[in-house]
Amino acid sequence: MYLPVRAFRLALIIVVCAGAINACVVAVGGAALGGAIVVTDRRSVGIQVEDAEIEHRINDALDARFARESVRIDVTSYDQKVLLAGQVPSEKDRSDAEAIANASENVRQVINELTIGSLAGLSSRTDDTIVAAKVRSALVDARGLDAGAVKIACTDGTIYLFGRVGTEEADIAKRTSSRVDGVKRVVALFELLTDAEVAQYKGEAQSKPTAPPHTSAQ
């Protein structure tokens, strides 16, 4: 069951504010909320919240249009640009899904990666979850890449990379992702920054406060 949009937005903002105080990664639990709010993300907190709302609205609209078992459409929004990935039975379904995403409030662009054919089964979804986790771990360990600068999505073994990154960072993320076992293809959907912009983001990240160490009561 989905949360009303106002309640959804309030829940996200509360979690974001709590996370910002501690300068940590905060995941928003539950299928209705989806995704995560990351303080080190180079999007503003407001855009992170808006992207989560966009995904929520589009998923809601797709559920109203398509029978649950008739399509697999994974929706990812980054900086108000929406990726649709998965499988649908026909070209009309593919076009309809894109139209629904385009019609959603505050969407600036839709990238339609939907393919026409039989739907991937549960094992494929499970594999995608495992592959995505391995890619995230590899990116966290990658030298020269700020944690939180890159967001990923995985559908049918294809890794989609999002983020506001420099050219060198983009190359590191693509190369690192492609080397992870189980990755079939890497699609980079980055917004490339200048060296000066990257330096500014890195400086801001270093200046963020960290949570004080926990001490037990004496």
N, C-alpha and C positions, 0 to 999 in steps of 0.2 A: 504494500500500500504506500502511495507517495504522500509526502508531506505537502500541505498547502504552501504556495510560493513564499508568503510572508513568514511563516514559521520556519521554512527551510532557510531563508536568508538570515533570520535571526539566529538560528542554530549555528550557521557558518560563521557569522560575525563574532559570536561569543567564543567559539573555538579559536578563531584567528586571534582575537585579542588576548586570550589566555596564552596562546603560543608565542605571540610577539613579546610578552613580558619575559618569558623564559628563553627566548631565542632558540627554539627547538623545532623539530619537525612534528607537526600535529596531524594525525589522520582523523578524518571524520568518519565515524563508523556507520554501518547500515547501508543497504542497497539503495535506499532512497536518496541518501546524501552522496554516496559515492566519492571517489577521488580522495585527495588530500590537500591540505593547506600547508605550504612550506614557506617558512619565514625567509629562507635563503633564495627563494625563487626570485628571478629578476623582474617578474611582473609585480605591479603594486598589489597590495592586499585586496583593494577594491576590484581589480581586474580578475584576480584569482576567484573571488566570490562570484563575479559575473560569469566567468567561464563555467563554474560549477552549476550555476543557475541555468545557463544555456544548455548544458548537457541534460539537466533535469527536465527542462521544458521540451526538448527535442525527443528524448526518450518517452516522455508522456504522450506526445503527439504521435510518435511511431507506434506505440502500443495501441492507440485508438484507431489507427489506420490498418495495421496488419495483425493477423492472428499470431499469437505468441510463438507457435511452432512453425510458422510458414517462412520466416526469415531469420537471419542472424545479422544484426546491424550493430556494430560497436561504434559509439559516438564519443569523440574526444574534441574538446574545445580548448584552444590555446590562444590567448590574446584575441578572442572573439572570432578566430578562424576555426572552422569546424571540419573535422575529418570523419567521413563515413567509411567504415571498412567491414567486410564480411561477405555474405552471400544472400542473393534474392533469386526468386524463380524466373523472373522475366525482365525485359528491358523496361517495361512500363513500371514495374515495382521499383526498379533502380531510379528512374526519373521521378517517380512520386516521392521517394525517400529524399532525394535531393531538393525537390520543391518544398517539402515540409521543413527541411533544415533551413533553406533560404528564407522561408517565411517567418522563422522564429525571431523574436525580438532581439535586437542588438548583434545579430550575426553579420560579420563583415565579408566573409568568404566561405564557400563550401568546397572542400576537396573530396571528390567522389571516387573512392577506391573500391566500391562495391563490385563484385563479380557475379555473373549469372551462372547458376548451377545448383547442384545438390548441396544441402547444408552440412557444415562440419558438425561432427558428433560431439558428445561430451568429452571423449578422450582428447579431441583436438583442443577444446577449451582448456582442459586441464594442462595439456602440454604448453599452451600459450602462457598460462599463469606461471608455470615453472620457468620457461624461457625468459619471460619478463623479469622475474625475480633475479635470475642469473645476470641479466644485462644490467639491471639496476645496481647490483653488487659490484659488477665490473666497472661501471662508470664511477661509483663512489671511490674505488681504489685507483682510478686512472690519474696519473700525474698530469698537472696542467689543466685540470677541469674542476671547477668549483662544484661541490655537492649542491644539488638543488637547481643548478643552472639549466639542466636538461630534464625534460619530461618525456616519458616514453609510453607508447601503446603497442600492444602485440596482438596481431590477428593472423591466424593460420601460419605462424612462423615468420611473418614479416614484422620487423621492428620499425616503428615510426618514431622519429626523433623530433621533438619540439624544443624551442628555447630561443633566448636572445643571447647569441654567442658570437665570439670573434671567429675569424677564419681558422686559426690554429685550433681553437676549442672544437669547432665543428669537425675538423679532420680527426682529432683525437676521439671524439664521440663516435663517429662513423667507423673508424678503424677498430676501436675497442668492441663495439657492438657486433661487427661482422665476424669477430673471432670467437664469439660465444657459441658453444655447442648448441645446436638446435635452431639457430637463426638461419633462415633461408634467404632473406633479402633485407636490406636496410634502405629505408626511404627517409631522407633528411628534409624536414620542413622548417628549417631554421630561419630566423630573422637575423641576418648578419650585422654585427656591430663594428664600429671602428675600434682601433687599438685604444684610443682615448676613452671611449665609452666602456670598454672592457675594464680598463684600469680604474675607472670611477666605480664600477660595480664591485670590483675586488676590494677597493678601499673601503667602501660602505660595508661590505660583508665583514671585514676585519674589525670594524669599529662597533659592530653590534654587541650588546652586552651578553654575557653568558650567565646561565643560572648559577647561583652560589652553591658550593658543595653542601650536601646534607650533613648536618652534625646531630648526633644524638643528644638528648637532654642529659645534663649532668645531675 
